[in-house]
């Protein structure tokens, strides 16, 4: 079975690989405002944010608890970055894109997770 790993200095978790495909987005980070005369002003940060939604199915109760613990204790919600080692061996520095995980449970001891990861890239 293919796996992924999330890790940082606070800990790590290894899980089954996510379902193939999924949602993703790319956003240029900007601040926009309006002057008193009504002129629009946009300041670019020089960063682009890439987000991807992972869906991992059929987690055991222990895997669910380990992922939740990593989110809360290691990643501290969206605060801390971590290394994402994907099922093909690629390693990327990311953070959780939202401070929570969406859960569905098709059976009492089977849990499906969906969550966003994101990373900022300098333009």
C-alpha positions as a printed Julia matrix, in Angstrom:
123×3 Matrix{Float64}:
   0.0    0.0    0.0
   1.3    3.45  -0.94
   1.68   5.92   1.93
   2.32   9.58   2.63
   4.08  11.16   5.6
   3.71  14.52   7.31
   6.63  15.52   9.56
   8.22  18.43  11.36
  10.36  18.81  14.48
   7.3   18.28  16.68
   6.35  14.86  15.24
   5.17  12.88  12.26
   2.32  10.76  10.95
   2.22   8.19   8.12
  -1.08   7.54   6.38
  -2.42   5.71   3.33
  -1.96   7.65   0.09
  -4.85   9.97  -0.83
  -7.34   9.28  -3.57
  -6.03  10.35  -6.99
  -7.22  13.64  -8.45
  -8.95  16.24  -6.34
  -9.37  19.99  -6.14
  -6.56  22.52  -6.32
  -6.19  26.27  -6.72
  -3.55  28.93  -7.4
  -3.92  32.46  -5.99
  -1.6   35.45  -6.19
  -1.38  37.04  -2.74
  -2.33  40.73  -2.94
  -3.68  43.49  -0.77
  -6.24  45.82  -2.36
  -7.71  49.07  -1.19
  -9.41  52.24  -2.32
  -8.14  55.8   -1.99
 -10.41  58.61  -0.77
 -10.85  59.66  -4.41
 -12.08  56.17  -5.35
  -8.91  54.96  -7.05
  -8.22  51.26  -6.59
  -4.75  50.36  -5.28
  -3.32  46.81  -5.44
  -0.04  45.8   -3.82
   1.41  42.41  -4.7
   3.27  40.42  -2.07
   5.46  38.61  -4.56
   3.92  35.31  -3.48
   1.61  32.79  -5.11
  -0.37  30.41  -2.9
  -0.96  26.89  -4.18
  -3.63  24.82  -2.45
  -4.57  21.17  -2.85
  -7.34  19.17  -1.27
  -6.44  15.67  -0.12
  -9.02  12.94   0.45
  -7.88   9.88   2.34
 -10.33   7.04   2.71
 -10.71   4.09   5.06
  -8.58   5.3    7.96
  -8.61   3.24  11.14
  -9.5    4.87  14.47
  -5.77   4.93  15.35
  -4.89   6.63  12.04
  -7.68   9.17  12.59
  -6.37   9.95  16.07
  -2.79  10.26  14.75
  -3.84  12.7   12.0
  -5.88  14.79  14.44
  -2.95  14.83  16.88
  -0.58  15.98  14.12
  -2.98  18.79  13.12
  -3.39  20.01  16.72
  -0.02  19.33  18.34
   2.54  19.39  15.52
   1.09  21.67  12.84
  -0.85  23.77  15.39
  -3.71  24.21  12.93
  -2.46  26.4   10.08
   0.45  27.91  12.06
   3.39  25.55  11.49
   4.88  24.29   8.26
   5.76  20.62   7.78
   7.21  18.29   5.2
   4.75  16.38   3.01
   6.32  13.23   1.54
   3.95  12.04  -1.18
   3.45   8.47  -2.37
   5.89   8.99  -5.28
   8.74  10.16  -3.04
   8.38  13.91  -3.61
   8.86  16.13  -0.56
   7.24  19.56  -0.28
   7.04  22.06   2.57
   3.36  22.82   3.26
   0.94  23.79   6.01
  -2.72  22.98   6.58
  -4.83  25.39   4.53
  -7.64  25.35   7.09
  -7.49  24.59  10.81
  -9.68  21.5   10.57
 -10.31  18.15   8.92
 -13.65  17.1    7.43
 -14.61  13.59   8.51
 -17.16  11.1    7.23
 -17.52   7.63   8.7
 -19.1    5.03   6.42
 -18.81   2.51   9.29
 -18.13   2.74  13.02
 -14.4    2.03  12.66
 -13.79   3.44   9.16
 -13.06   7.14   8.7
 -12.62   9.22   5.54
 -10.72  12.52   5.82
 -10.66  15.57   3.56
  -8.46  18.63   4.17
  -6.51  21.38   2.4
  -2.74  21.75   2.24
  -1.11  24.93   0.97
   2.28  26.42   0.21
   3.48  29.86  -0.79
   5.9   30.25  -3.69
   7.88  33.42  -4.41
   7.05  34.9   -7.82
